[in-house]
Amino acid sequence: MLKFRTAAMSAVAVVGLAVLAGAQTPAQKDTTHRGIRGERHGQVEGMRRGGMRGQRGHVGRQGRGEFVKDLNLTDAQKTRIKAIHEKYRPQFQKLREDGRAQFGSLRDARQKGDTSSAARQRIRAQREQFQNRARALRQKEHSEIRALLTTEQRAKWDAAAKKREEGMNQRRDRMKDRRGGRRA
């Protein structure tokens, strides 16, 4: 009986020490961002979204695939639209690469401590120039696509474009509010 009691007390001591040792290790911080519904950043209802373009499928917004279905495009229109996208793809790719290089050099200057008003103006001007180039390229592509559409499809396209513009303006206003009313 004494041996059994000693073995039981030893087992309890070992388990207690293991629990105590586990409690001493620092807990790992949850680095995933959780949205208002508790999902991880980049996941909506168990499905992963892929990057900036993949966020179109966000809950509450009409995804690109649904919009295209609403237009009821013919096969010929779909083929021609794909050709237009392929035509502009290298230009958008070059624009992205130029932007990465441009903003990388700006980031390096900022990290070196160049925070003068001249540097801020230069950054603001380069950002505006980049945005204007991207906007012009996007408008050219959209105007070519819009030219392929029928009158009914154009009406749907224009309504969706207006809705997208309103959404972008709302997001821009929210960002201004987050920054305290200033543009950085």
PAROFI-467710 format. One record per residue (C-alpha): z, x, y; residue in one letter; residue number from 1. Coordinates in steps of 0.25 Angstrom, whole numbers, plus 5000, padded with zeros to 4 digits. Layout:
<zz:Z | xx:X | yy:Y | res:A | n:NUM>
...
// end
This chain:
<zz:5000 | xx:5000 | yy:5000 | res:M | n:1>
<zz:5003 | xx:5011 | yy:5009 | res:L | n:2>
<zz:4990 | xx:5018 | yy:5007 | res:K | n:3>
<zz:4983 | xx:5005 | yy:5010 | res:F | n:4>
<zz:4990 | xx:5003 | yy:5023 | res:R | n:5>
<zz:4987 | xx:5017 | yy:5027 | res:T | n:6>
<zz:4972 | xx:5016 | yy:5024 | res:A | n:7>
<zz:4972 | xx:5003 | yy:5032 | res:A | n:8>
<zz:4979 | xx:5009 | yy:5044 | res:M | n:9>
<zz:4969 | xx:5021 | yy:5043 | res:S | n:10>
<zz:4957 | xx:5012 | yy:5043 | res:A | n:11>
<zz:4963 | xx:5004 | yy:5055 | res:V | n:12>
<zz:4965 | xx:5017 | yy:5063 | res:A | n:13>
<zz:4951 | xx:5022 | yy:5060 | res:V | n:14>
<zz:4945 | xx:5009 | yy:5064 | res:V | n:15>
<zz:4953 | xx:5008 | yy:5077 | res:G | n:16>
<zz:4950 | xx:5023 | yy:5081 | res:L | n:17>
<zz:4935 | xx:5019 | yy:5078 | res:A | n:18>
<zz:4936 | xx:5007 | yy:5088 | res:V | n:19>
<zz:4943 | xx:5016 | yy:5098 | res:L | n:20>
<zz:4933 | xx:5027 | yy:5097 | res:A | n:21>
<zz:4922 | xx:5017 | yy:5099 | res:G | n:22>
<zz:4928 | xx:5011 | yy:5111 | res:A | n:23>
<zz:4929 | xx:5025 | yy:5118 | res:Q | n:24>
<zz:4914 | xx:5027 | yy:5118 | res:T | n:25>
<zz:4908 | xx:5022 | yy:5131 | res:P | n:26>
<zz:4900 | xx:5010 | yy:5130 | res:A | n:27>
<zz:4885 | xx:5011 | yy:5132 | res:Q | n:28>
<zz:4880 | xx:5004 | yy:5145 | res:K | n:29>
<zz:4870 | xx:4993 | yy:5143 | res:D | n:30>
<zz:4858 | xx:4998 | yy:5150 | res:T | n:31>
<zz:4849 | xx:4986 | yy:5148 | res:T | n:32>
<zz:4848 | xx:4977 | yy:5160 | res:H | n:33>
<zz:4851 | xx:4963 | yy:5157 | res:R | n:34>
<zz:4844 | xx:4952 | yy:5165 | res:G | n:35>
<zz:4850 | xx:4938 | yy:5168 | res:I | n:36>
<zz:4848 | xx:4933 | yy:5154 | res:R | n:37>
<zz:4854 | xx:4945 | yy:5148 | res:G | n:38>
<zz:4841 | xx:4951 | yy:5143 | res:E | n:39>
<zz:4839 | xx:4966 | yy:5143 | res:R | n:40>
<zz:4829 | xx:4970 | yy:5154 | res:H | n:41>
<zz:4815 | xx:4969 | yy:5149 | res:G | n:42>
<zz:4818 | xx:4958 | yy:5139 | res:Q | n:43>
<zz:4817 | xx:4943 | yy:5140 | res:V | n:44>
<zz:4821 | xx:4934 | yy:5129 | res:E | n:45>
<zz:4820 | xx:4945 | yy:5119 | res:G | n:46>
<zz:4806 | xx:4950 | yy:5123 | res:M | n:47>
<zz:4803 | xx:4963 | yy:5130 | res:R | n:48>
<zz:4795 | xx:4964 | yy:5142 | res:R | n:49>
<zz:4786 | xx:4976 | yy:5144 | res:G | n:50>
<zz:4788 | xx:4983 | yy:5158 | res:G | n:51>
<zz:4784 | xx:4977 | yy:5171 | res:M | n:52>
<zz:4772 | xx:4969 | yy:5167 | res:R | n:53>
<zz:4780 | xx:4964 | yy:5155 | res:G | n:54>
<zz:4790 | xx:4957 | yy:5164 | res:Q | n:55>
<zz:4779 | xx:4946 | yy:5166 | res:R | n:56>
<zz:4785 | xx:4939 | yy:5154 | res:G | n:57>
<zz:4799 | xx:4937 | yy:5160 | res:H | n:58>
<zz:4805 | xx:4924 | yy:5158 | res:V | n:59>
<zz:4802 | xx:4914 | yy:5169 | res:G | n:60>
<zz:4789 | xx:4921 | yy:5173 | res:R | n:61>
<zz:4776 | xx:4917 | yy:5168 | res:Q | n:62>
<zz:4770 | xx:4929 | yy:5160 | res:G | n:63>
<zz:4756 | xx:4935 | yy:5161 | res:R | n:64>
<zz:4752 | xx:4930 | yy:5148 | res:G | n:65>
<zz:4756 | xx:4915 | yy:5152 | res:E | n:66>
<zz:4749 | xx:4916 | yy:5165 | res:F | n:67>
<zz:4736 | xx:4921 | yy:5158 | res:V | n:68>
<zz:4737 | xx:4909 | yy:5148 | res:K | n:69>
<zz:4738 | xx:4900 | yy:5160 | res:D | n:70>
<zz:4725 | xx:4905 | yy:5166 | res:L | n:71>
<zz:4717 | xx:4901 | yy:5153 | res:N | n:72>
<zz:4708 | xx:4913 | yy:5154 | res:L | n:73>
<zz:4695 | xx:4914 | yy:5146 | res:T | n:74>
<zz:4693 | xx:4925 | yy:5137 | res:D | n:75>
<zz:4682 | xx:4931 | yy:5146 | res:A | n:76>
<zz:4692 | xx:4930 | yy:5158 | res:Q | n:77>
<zz:4703 | xx:4937 | yy:5150 | res:K | n:78>
<zz:4693 | xx:4948 | yy:5146 | res:T | n:79>
<zz:4689 | xx:4950 | yy:5160 | res:R | n:80>
<zz:4703 | xx:4950 | yy:5165 | res:I | n:81>
<zz:4707 | xx:4961 | yy:5155 | res:K | n:82>
<zz:4695 | xx:4969 | yy:5160 | res:A | n:83>
<zz:4700 | xx:4968 | yy:5174 | res:I | n:84>
<zz:4714 | xx:4972 | yy:5170 | res:H | n:85>
<zz:4708 | xx:4984 | yy:5162 | res:E | n:86>
<zz:4700 | xx:4988 | yy:5175 | res:K | n:87>
<zz:4713 | xx:4988 | yy:5183 | res:Y | n:88>
<zz:4722 | xx:4995 | yy:5173 | res:R | n:89>
<zz:4719 | xx:5009 | yy:5176 | res:P | n:90>
<zz:4721 | xx:5006 | yy:5191 | res:Q | n:91>
<zz:4734 | xx:5000 | yy:5189 | res:F | n:92>
<zz:4738 | xx:5012 | yy:5180 | res:Q | n:93>
<zz:4734 | xx:5022 | yy:5190 | res:K | n:94>
<zz:4742 | xx:5014 | yy:5201 | res:L | n:95>
<zz:4754 | xx:5015 | yy:5192 | res:R | n:96>
<zz:4753 | xx:5030 | yy:5189 | res:E | n:97>
<zz:4751 | xx:5032 | yy:5204 | res:D | n:98>
<zz:4763 | xx:5024 | yy:5207 | res:G | n:99>
<zz:4772 | xx:5031 | yy:5197 | res:R | n:100>
<zz:4768 | xx:5045 | yy:5203 | res:A | n:101>
<zz:4770 | xx:5040 | yy:5217 | res:Q | n:102>
<zz:4783 | xx:5033 | yy:5215 | res:F | n:103>
<zz:4788 | xx:5045 | yy:5206 | res:G | n:104>
<zz:4786 | xx:5054 | yy:5218 | res:S | n:105>
<zz:4793 | xx:5045 | yy:5227 | res:L | n:106>
<zz:4805 | xx:5044 | yy:5217 | res:R | n:107>
<zz:4805 | xx:5059 | yy:5217 | res:D | n:108>
<zz:4806 | xx:5060 | yy:5232 | res:A | n:109>
<zz:4817 | xx:5050 | yy:5232 | res:R | n:110>
<zz:4825 | xx:5057 | yy:5222 | res:Q | n:111>
<zz:4824 | xx:5070 | yy:5229 | res:K | n:112>
<zz:4830 | xx:5063 | yy:5241 | res:G | n:113>
<zz:4818 | xx:5059 | yy:5250 | res:D | n:114>
<zz:4824 | xx:5046 | yy:5255 | res:T | n:115>
<zz:4819 | xx:5048 | yy:5270 | res:S | n:116>
<zz:4813 | xx:5036 | yy:5277 | res:S | n:117>
<zz:4799 | xx:5043 | yy:5276 | res:A | n:118>
<zz:4800 | xx:5044 | yy:5261 | res:A | n:119>
<zz:4804 | xx:5029 | yy:5260 | res:R | n:120>
<zz:4792 | xx:5025 | yy:5269 | res:Q | n:121>
<zz:4783 | xx:5034 | yy:5260 | res:R | n:122>
<zz:4789 | xx:5027 | yy:5247 | res:I | n:123>
<zz:4787 | xx:5013 | yy:5253 | res:R | n:124>
<zz:4773 | xx:5016 | yy:5258 | res:A | n:125>
<zz:4769 | xx:5022 | yy:5244 | res:Q | n:126>
<zz:4775 | xx:5010 | yy:5237 | res:R | n:127>
<zz:4767 | xx:5000 | yy:5246 | res:E | n:128>
<zz:4754 | xx:5008 | yy:5244 | res:Q | n:129>
<zz:4757 | xx:5007 | yy:5229 | res:F | n:130>
<zz:4760 | xx:4992 | yy:5229 | res:Q | n:131>
<zz:4747 | xx:4990 | yy:5238 | res:N | n:132>
<zz:4738 | xx:4997 | yy:5228 | res:R | n:133>
<zz:4744 | xx:4990 | yy:5216 | res:A | n:134>
<zz:4743 | xx:4976 | yy:5223 | res:R | n:135>
<zz:4728 | xx:4979 | yy:5227 | res:A | n:136>
<zz:4725 | xx:4983 | yy:5213 | res:L | n:137>
<zz:4732 | xx:4971 | yy:5207 | res:R | n:138>
<zz:4725 | xx:4961 | yy:5217 | res:Q | n:139>
<zz:4711 | xx:4967 | yy:5213 | res:K | n:140>
<zz:4714 | xx:4965 | yy:5199 | res:E | n:141>
<zz:4719 | xx:4951 | yy:5201 | res:H | n:142>
<zz:4707 | xx:4947 | yy:5210 | res:S | n:143>
<zz:4698 | xx:4951 | yy:5199 | res:E | n:144>
<zz:4705 | xx:4943 | yy:5189 | res:I | n:145>
<zz:4706 | xx:4931 | yy:5198 | res:R | n:146>
<zz:4691 | xx:4932 | yy:5200 | res:A | n:147>
<zz:4689 | xx:4929 | yy:5185 | res:L | n:148>
<zz:4698 | xx:4916 | yy:5185 | res:L | n:149>
<zz:4693 | xx:4902 | yy:5186 | res:T | n:150>
<zz:4698 | xx:4893 | yy:5198 | res:T | n:151>
<zz:4709 | xx:4887 | yy:5189 | res:E | n:152>
<zz:4714 | xx:4901 | yy:5184 | res:Q | n:153>
<zz:4714 | xx:4907 | yy:5198 | res:R | n:154>
<zz:4723 | xx:4896 | yy:5203 | res:A | n:155>
<zz:4733 | xx:4899 | yy:5192 | res:K | n:156>
<zz:4731 | xx:4914 | yy:5195 | res:W | n:157>
<zz:4734 | xx:4912 | yy:5209 | res:D | n:158>
<zz:4746 | xx:4903 | yy:5206 | res:A | n:159>
<zz:4752 | xx:4914 | yy:5197 | res:A | n:160>
<zz:4749 | xx:4925 | yy:5207 | res:A | n:161>
<zz:4756 | xx:4917 | yy:5218 | res:K | n:162>
<zz:4768 | xx:4916 | yy:5208 | res:K | n:163>
<zz:4768 | xx:4931 | yy:5205 | res:R | n:164>
<zz:4768 | xx:4934 | yy:5220 | res:E | n:165>
<zz:4780 | xx:4925 | yy:5223 | res:E | n:166>
<zz:4787 | xx:4931 | yy:5211 | res:G | n:167>
<zz:4784 | xx:4945 | yy:5216 | res:M | n:168>
<zz:4789 | xx:4942 | yy:5230 | res:N | n:169>
<zz:4802 | xx:4936 | yy:5225 | res:Q | n:170>
<zz:4804 | xx:4949 | yy:5217 | res:R | n:171>
<zz:4801 | xx:4957 | yy:5229 | res:R | n:172>
<zz:4811 | xx:4949 | yy:5237 | res:D | n:173>
<zz:4822 | xx:4950 | yy:5226 | res:R | n:174>
<zz:4820 | xx:4965 | yy:5226 | res:M | n:175>
<zz:4821 | xx:4966 | yy:5242 | res:K | n:176>
<zz:4834 | xx:4958 | yy:5240 | res:D | n:177>
<zz:4839 | xx:4968 | yy:5230 | res:R | n:178>
<zz:4836 | xx:4979 | yy:5239 | res:R | n:179>
<zz:4843 | xx:4973 | yy:5251 | res:G | n:180>
<zz:4830 | xx:4968 | yy:5258 | res:G | n:181>
<zz:4824 | xx:4982 | yy:5259 | res:R | n:182>
<zz:4812 | xx:4987 | yy:5252 | res:R | n:183>
<zz:4814 | xx:5001 | yy:5245 | res:A | n:184>
// end
